[in-house]
Amino acid sequence: MRVLESAKDDISYEIIQSEKGLVKVSVIGIGMRSNAGVASTAFTALANKGINIRAITTSEIKFSLLIDADYGELAVRTLHQEYGLDEK
C-alpha cells in the first residue's frame, strides 16, 4: 500500500481499497470453452458450503475467485471433489 500511495501522482488513481485475509482460487482449463456451466457448478458448490465469493474475474479458459482465507482449503477441496479431481 505504501508503494502504491507514494506512486499516486505517477500512476493516477483515485482510490485504493485493501483487505487482508483473502485468498485467490482459480479454475483453469481449456475445456471451459466447450463445457457450459463450469463456473456455475463451482459457484453452487461453494455456496452450498457457505463460502462467500468476494470477487470474480474471468477469461476464456479461467476464472478466479477471491474468498476469505479461512475457507481457502475447504474451497479447493470442494472444487476438486465437484470436478472429480479427487479420484484416482
VENQUIBEL-V362511 format. One record per residue. RES is the residue in one small letter. OMEGA is omega in whole degrees, -180 to 180 (* if undefined). Layout:
res=RES omega=OMEGA
res=RES omega=OMEGA
This chain:
res=m omega=-180
res=r omega=180
res=v omega=179
res=l omega=179
res=e omega=180
res=s omega=-179
res=a omega=-174
res=k omega=-179
res=d omega=-178
res=d omega=-175
res=i omega=171
res=s omega=172
res=y omega=-180
res=e omega=-178
res=i omega=174
res=i omega=174
res=q omega=-178
res=s omega=176
res=e omega=178
res=k omega=174
res=g omega=177
res=l omega=173
res=v omega=177
res=k omega=176
res=v omega=-178
res=s omega=172
res=v omega=-173
res=i omega=175
res=g omega=-180
res=i omega=-180
res=g omega=179
res=m omega=177
res=r omega=-172
res=s omega=-179
res=n omega=179
res=a omega=174
res=g omega=-179
res=v omega=-179
res=a omega=180
res=s omega=177
res=t omega=180
res=a omega=-178
res=f omega=180
res=t omega=-179
res=a omega=180
res=l omega=178
res=a omega=179
res=n omega=177
res=k omega=179
res=g omega=-179
res=i omega=-180
res=n omega=177
res=i omega=-178
res=r omega=-179
res=a omega=-180
res=i omega=169
res=t omega=-177
res=t omega=168
res=s omega=-176
res=e omega=-177
res=i omega=-177
res=k omega=163
res=f omega=-180
res=s omega=-178
res=l omega=170
res=l omega=180
res=i omega=176
res=d omega=-176
res=a omega=-180
res=d omega=-178
res=y omega=-176
res=g omega=-179
res=e omega=179
res=l omega=180
res=a omega=-179
res=v omega=179
res=r omega=179
res=t omega=-180
res=l omega=176
res=h omega=-180
res=q omega=-177
res=e omega=-179
res=y omega=177
res=g omega=-179
res=l omega=179
res=d omega=179
res=e omega=180
res=k omega=*
